[in-house]
Amino acid sequence: MKMQRVLLGVCGGIAAYKTAQLTSRLVQAGYEVQVMLSDSARQFIGEATFAALSGRRVVVDMFDPQFPLGPHIELARSNDILCIAPATANFIAKAALGLADDLLSTTYLCFKGPVLIAPAMNVEMWSHPAVQLNVQKLREHAVSIVEPGEGWLSCRVIGKGRMAEAEAIFEAIASL
């Protein structure tokens, strides 16, 4: 069986630490993992963490000269599955509207394989009608969604918005 290549996009949010766990779990299961970090993700977790866990250089620059055609094109063409975790309200809105102004959103629009997102955000944001409409649009575009859970959020409230645990996201990727 061919090794599956997972392109893992990390948006800015405190839940990015769970994505480090997901990266480790995928690599241990035999997946090749290529990580892309948004600019805001780099405020929460460092490139060195993902480079060590994936064994690969982390892509952060939309104009990275290592990719003559552009990382959004080359990464989209060379990977089997795209997973965005955590997926912020900002990323979800861009994806739903087809906006492309950064590495993750341009790569999403170029990607032709299965796409999975794991939303994570404040409870008020998650329940906002605009976010729910955007999530519904992504479902209509055949994007798989690992629903956020309920519990203690970093904003000091209990509610829905916690990114799913790494194992649940791993299982969703494996099922693709």
C-alpha positions in Angstrom: 0.0 0.0 0.0 1.2 3.5 -0.9 2.2 5.8 2.0 -0.5 8.5 2.4 0.8 12.0 2.4 -1.0 14.4 4.6 -0.7 18.2 4.2 -1.4 19.6 7.6 -2.4 23.3 7.7 -2.3 25.0 11.1 -4.2 28.2 11.8 -3.6 30.5 14.7 -5.3 29.4 17.9 -4.3 27.9 21.2 -5.5 24.5 20.0 -2.4 24.3 17.8 -0.7 22.3 20.6 -3.2 19.5 19.8 -2.0 19.6 16.1 1.5 18.8 17.4 0.0 15.7 19.0 -1.8 14.9 15.7 1.4 15.3 13.7 3.2 12.8 16.0 0.3 10.3 15.8 0.2 10.5 12.0 4.0 10.0 11.7 4.0 7.1 14.1 1.2 5.5 12.0 3.3 5.7 8.9 1.9 8.8 7.2 4.2 11.4 5.5 3.3 14.7 7.0 4.0 18.1 5.6 3.1 21.0 7.8 2.1 24.6 6.8 1.8 27.3 9.4 -0.2 30.5 9.0 1.4 33.7 10.2 -0.9 33.7 13.3 -0.2 30.0 14.0 3.4 31.0 14.5 2.4 33.2 17.4 1.1 30.1 19.2 3.5 27.3 18.3 6.9 27.2 16.7 8.2 25.7 13.4 10.8 23.7 15.3 8.1 21.7 17.0 6.5 20.6 13.8 9.8 20.1 12.0 11.0 17.7 14.7 7.7 15.8 14.8 7.3 15.5 11.0 10.9 15.2 10.1 10.4 17.8 7.4 10.9 21.5 7.0 7.8 23.5 7.8 6.4 25.7 5.1 5.4 29.2 6.2 6.0 31.5 3.2 3.6 31.9 0.3 6.5 32.9 -1.9 9.0 30.2 -0.7 11.7 30.0 -3.5 12.0 26.3 -2.8 8.8 25.9 -4.8 9.2 27.4 -8.2 5.5 27.0 -9.1 4.5 28.3 -5.6 4.0 26.2 -2.5 0.2 26.3 -2.8 0.5 24.6 -6.2 3.3 22.1 -5.5 2.0 21.1 -2.1 -1.5 20.7 -3.3 -0.3 18.4 -6.1 2.1 16.3 -4.0 -0.2 15.4 -1.1 -3.1 13.0 -0.8 -5.1 14.6 2.1 -5.5 18.2 3.3 -6.3 18.7 7.0 -6.6 22.1 8.5 -6.4 21.9 12.3 -7.2 24.1 14.1 -9.5 25.7 11.5 -10.3 29.3 12.6 -13.4 31.2 11.8 -11.2 33.3 9.5 -10.0 30.3 7.5 -13.5 28.8 7.4 -14.9 32.1 6.0 -12.1 32.3 3.4 -12.6 28.7 2.3 -16.4 29.1 2.1 -16.1 32.2 0.0 -13.2 31.1 -2.2 -10.9 33.8 -0.9 -7.2 33.2 -1.3 -4.8 35.7 0.3 -2.4 33.5 2.3 -0.6 30.1 2.1 -3.4 28.0 3.6 -6.3 29.6 1.7 -4.5 29.4 -1.7 -3.5 25.8 -1.0 -7.0 24.9 -0.1 -8.3 26.3 -3.4 -5.7 24.3 -5.4 -6.2 21.0 -3.5 -8.1 18.4 -5.4 -8.1 15.5 -2.9 -10.1 15.0 0.3 -10.2 17.9 2.7 -10.9 17.7 6.4 -11.1 20.6 8.9 -11.1 20.6 12.7 -12.7 23.9 13.8 -11.6 25.6 17.1 -12.8 28.9 18.4 -14.6 30.8 21.1 -18.1 29.5 21.9 -19.7 32.8 20.7 -17.8 32.6 17.5 -18.7 29.0 16.8 -22.4 29.6 17.4 -22.5 32.8 15.3 -24.9 32.4 12.3 -22.2 33.5 9.8 -19.8 30.9 11.0 -22.5 28.2 10.9 -23.5 29.3 7.4 -19.8 29.0 6.3 -19.5 25.6 7.8 -22.6 24.5 6.0 -21.1 25.8 2.7 -18.0 23.7 3.3 -20.0 20.6 3.9 -21.8 21.3 0.6 -18.3 21.4 -1.0 -17.6 17.9 0.4 -15.3 19.1 3.1 -15.2 16.7 6.1 -15.6 18.4 9.4 -14.5 17.0 12.8 -16.9 18.9 15.0 -15.5 20.8 18.0 -16.3 19.6 21.4 -17.8 21.1 24.5 -15.8 22.0 27.5 -13.4 24.5 29.1 -12.2 27.0 26.6 -9.2 29.2 26.9 -11.5 32.3 27.1 -12.5 31.0 30.5 -16.0 29.7 29.7 -17.5 26.3 29.2 -19.1 25.7 25.8 -18.7 24.3 22.3 -15.6 25.3 20.4 -12.8 23.1 21.6 -10.9 21.5 18.8 -11.5 17.7 18.7 -8.8 15.6 20.3 -5.9 14.5 18.1 -7.0 10.9 18.1 -10.5 11.8 16.8 -8.9 13.8 14.0 -6.4 11.0 13.3 -9.3 8.6 12.9 -11.1 10.9 10.6 -8.0 11.2 8.4 -7.6 7.4 8.4 -11.2 7.0 7.3 -10.5 9.2 4.2 
